[in-house]
């Protein structure tokens, strides 16, 4: 039976200095045929001369002693670690504690590998910004208030604001707006500010999202209508930011935000329904925010 190698080996290539040594060996053969001196190899630092007779004699003397043929200590003998500390102090002016800050290794590449394995972890932009998976919905009431807010647009009836291809384009554009705004205001802005303070990150994410609707003044909307929409959007932003912080996933927010925007295309222009929508959203923001604040924060958001 042929055992297939692991996929991680598919990207492994021949060691660079292995290729380079082969190239140097070929050059030396060519130079020797011409009576020239060999190439000086400055590649891997391998000695090209013999050690001193004193060093050879010291090695031979140690090899003749009993108890010198087992594995070395995992931390190296104290004399070796002290010599390393003295060397760093002499040449670099760096003071190191031989007992806790020096670890003899088989080679520098082993050290680089072990450090990488110890401190580097697999991460993903999709995971970082909550796009990798849905949160566990069973123990939480994440989706009920989101669906409630989304449905308010249709409480007064359904009256599409366009038909045919125009309606399709309006629905698609509103869905994309919901996706983009969640990525920007919750994914990027909130996560970028979270490390400097959770409260300020929530407030800035919500208020910035709300203030973005001030551009409605440029499209002919009345001042009072625009201000109420800003208040409504801040409440929505607060709810969405709290949900994201407590569930660690942007996916339900993207869906809810897109549904809210898409349903607005089908909403009836009714002042009573408009104020009802704002009232329901503000009340939901208060109650839902209180509820979410008592839930445990997932590990992905605590990192």
C-alpha positions in Angstrom: 0.0 0.0 0.0 1.3 3.4 -1.0 0.8 6.0 1.7 0.2 9.5 0.2 2.1 12.3 1.8 0.4 15.1 3.7 -0.9 18.0 1.7 1.5 20.3 3.5 4.4 18.7 1.8 3.1 19.7 -1.7 4.6 23.1 -1.3 7.9 21.9 0.1 10.9 22.4 -2.2 14.5 21.5 -2.0 16.4 23.3 0.7 18.0 26.5 -0.8 21.5 25.7 0.4 21.3 22.2 -0.9 20.8 23.6 -4.4 23.5 26.2 -3.7 26.1 23.6 -2.5 25.4 21.6 -5.6 26.0 24.6 -7.7 29.2 25.5 -5.8 30.5 21.9 -6.3 29.9 22.1 -10.0 31.8 25.5 -10.1 34.7 24.0 -8.2 34.9 21.1 -10.6 35.1 23.5 -13.5 37.6 25.7 -11.7 39.8 22.7 -10.7 39.9 21.6 -14.4 41.2 25.0 -15.2 43.7 25.0 -12.4 41.9 27.7 -10.4 41.4 27.9 -6.7 38.0 26.6 -5.3 35.1 29.0 -4.7 35.0 30.4 -1.1 31.7 29.2 0.3 30.1 31.9 2.5 26.6 30.2 2.5 25.8 28.2 5.6 28.9 29.0 7.7 30.2 25.4 7.5 33.9 25.4 8.5 36.3 24.7 5.6 39.3 24.3 7.9 40.3 21.8 10.5 39.9 22.6 14.2 42.9 23.3 16.3 44.8 20.4 17.7 43.9 21.5 21.2 40.2 21.4 20.4 40.6 17.9 18.9 42.5 16.7 22.0 39.8 18.1 24.3 37.1 16.3 22.4 39.1 13.0 22.5 39.7 13.4 26.2 36.0 13.9 26.9 35.1 11.0 24.7 37.2 8.6 26.9 35.4 9.6 30.1 32.6 7.5 31.6 29.1 8.9 31.4 29.8 11.1 28.3 27.8 9.1 25.7 24.2 9.8 26.7 21.9 12.5 25.6 22.9 16.0 26.7 20.9 18.0 29.2 17.8 19.6 27.6 19.0 23.0 28.9 22.7 22.5 28.3 25.3 22.4 31.0 25.6 25.5 33.2 29.1 26.2 31.9 27.9 26.3 28.3 25.0 28.7 29.1 27.3 30.9 31.0 29.8 31.0 28.1 26.9 32.0 25.8 25.9 34.8 28.1 29.4 36.1 28.4 29.7 36.0 24.5 26.5 38.1 24.1 27.7 40.5 26.8 31.1 40.9 25.2 30.1 41.4 21.6 26.6 42.9 21.8 26.4 44.5 25.3 23.4 42.3 26.1 23.0 40.9 29.6 21.3 37.5 29.6 20.4 35.3 32.5 22.0 31.9 31.8 19.4 30.1 33.9 16.3 31.5 32.3 17.1 33.3 29.0 19.4 30.9 27.2 18.5 27.6 25.5 21.0 25.6 23.6 19.6 24.2 20.4 20.6 21.8 17.6 20.7 24.8 15.2 19.2 28.2 14.4 16.5 26.7 12.2 15.3 24.5 15.1 14.9 27.6 17.2 13.0 29.5 14.5 10.7 26.6 14.0 10.0 26.1 17.7 9.4 29.8 18.2 7.0 29.8 15.3 5.1 26.9 16.6 4.9 28.5 20.1 3.7 31.9 19.1 2.1 31.8 15.6 -1.4 30.5 15.2 -3.6 30.0 12.2 -6.0 32.8 11.7 -8.4 34.0 9.1 -9.8 37.3 8.0 -13.1 35.5 7.7 -12.9 34.4 11.3 -11.6 37.7 12.6 -14.5 39.7 11.2 -17.2 37.1 12.0 -17.8 35.7 8.5 -16.8 32.1 9.1 -19.8 30.6 10.8 -23.2 31.3 12.4 -23.5 31.7 16.1 -25.1 29.0 18.2 -28.8 30.2 18.0 -30.3 27.7 20.5 -29.3 29.3 23.8 -29.8 32.9 22.6 -32.6 35.0 21.2 -30.4 36.6 18.6 -32.7 36.5 15.7 -36.2 37.2 17.1 -35.7 41.0 17.6 -33.8 41.2 14.3 -36.7 39.7 12.5 -39.2 41.9 14.4 -37.3 45.0 13.3 -37.1 43.8 9.7 -40.8 43.0 9.5 -42.0 46.5 10.7 -41.5 47.9 7.2 -44.4 45.7 6.0 -46.8 46.2 8.9 -48.7 48.9 6.9 -48.9 46.8 3.8 -46.9 46.0 0.7 -46.4 48.6 -2.1 -43.4 48.0 -4.3 -41.7 51.2 -5.3 -40.7 49.9 -8.7 -41.5 47.1 -11.1 -39.8 44.7 -13.4 -36.0 45.1 -13.9 -36.0 48.3 -11.8 -37.4 46.4 -8.8 -34.8 43.6 -9.2 -32.0 46.2 -9.3 -33.5 48.0 -6.3 -33.7 44.8 -4.2 -30.1 43.8 -5.2 -28.6 47.2 -4.4 -30.3 47.4 -1.0 -29.1 43.9 -0.2 -25.6 44.9 -1.1 -25.8 48.1 1.0 -26.7 46.0 4.0 -23.8 43.7 3.5 -21.3 46.6 2.9 -22.4 48.6 5.9 -22.1 45.6 8.3 -18.6 44.9 7.0 -17.5 48.5 7.4 -19.3 49.6 10.7 -19.3 46.4 12.6 -16.5 44.3 11.0 -13.8 47.0 10.4 -14.7 50.0 12.6 -15.9 48.2 15.7 -13.1 45.6 15.7 -10.4 48.3 15.1 -11.6 50.4 18.1 -12.5 47.5 20.4 -9.0 47.1 21.7 -9.0 50.7 22.9 -12.2 50.4 24.8 -15.4 48.4 24.4 -17.9 51.2 25.4 -16.4 53.7 23.0 -16.2 51.2 20.2 -19.9 50.4 20.6 -20.9 54.1 20.7 -18.7 55.1 17.8 -19.9 52.2 15.6 -23.6 53.0 16.3 -23.3 56.8 16.1 -21.2 56.8 13.0 -23.6 54.4 11.3 -26.5 56.7 12.2 -24.8 59.9 11.2 -24.1 58.5 7.8 -27.8 59.0 7.0 -27.4 62.7 7.2 -26.7 62.5 3.4 -30.4 62.0 3.0 -30.6 65.9 3.2 -28.9 66.0 -0.1 -31.7 63.9 -1.7 -34.5 66.2 -0.7 -35.5 64.7 2.6 -36.9 67.1 5.3 -34.7 68.0 8.3 -37.0 66.5 10.9 -37.4 63.3 8.8 -33.7 63.0 8.4 -33.0 63.6 12.2 -35.5 60.9 13.1 -33.9 58.5 10.6 -30.5 59.2 12.2 -31.9 58.4 15.7 -33.5 55.2 14.2 -30.2 54.3 12.6 -28.2 54.9 15.8 -30.6 52.5 17.6 -30.2 49.9 14.8 -26.4 50.4 15.0 -26.4 49.8 18.7 -28.5 46.6 18.5 -26.4 45.2 15.7 -23.1 46.1 17.4 -24.2 44.4 20.6 -25.4 41.3 18.8 -22.1 41.1 16.9 -20.1 41.5 20.2 -22.1 38.8 21.9 -22.3 36.2 19.1 -19.0 36.9 17.2 -20.7 36.5 13.8 -21.6 39.1 11.2 -23.7 36.7 9.2 -27.0 37.2 11.0 -26.5 40.9 11.0 -25.8 41.0 7.3 -28.9 39.0 6.6 -31.1 41.1 9.0 -29.6 44.4 7.6 -30.2 43.4 4.0 -33.7 42.2 4.8 -34.5 45.5 6.5 -33.2 47.5 3.5 -34.9 45.2 0.9 -38.3 45.4 2.8 -38.0 49.2 2.7 -38.4 48.9 -1.1 -41.8 47.3 -0.5 -43.0 49.5 2.4 -46.0 51.7 2.2 -45.3 55.4 2.7 -47.4 55.8 5.8 -46.4 58.4 8.5 -48.0 56.4 11.3 -46.1 53.3 10.3 -42.9 55.4 10.0 -43.2 56.6 13.7 -44.2 53.1 14.8 -41.1 51.7 13.2 -38.9 54.2 15.1 -40.7 53.5 18.4 -40.4 49.8 18.0 -36.7 50.0 17.1 -35.9 52.3 20.1 -37.8 50.0 22.5 -36.1 47.0 21.1 -32.7 48.6 21.4 -33.2 49.3 25.1 -34.6 45.9 26.0 -32.5 43.9 23.6 -29.3 45.7 24.7 -30.1 45.0 28.3 -30.6 41.3 27.5 -27.4 41.0 25.5 -25.4 42.7 28.1 -26.1 39.8 30.5 -24.9 37.2 28.1 -21.4 35.7 28.1 -19.1 37.1 25.5 -17.6 34.4 23.2 -13.9 33.7 23.3 -13.4 34.9 19.7 -14.5 38.4 20.8 -12.4 38.4 23.9 -9.1 37.9 22.1 
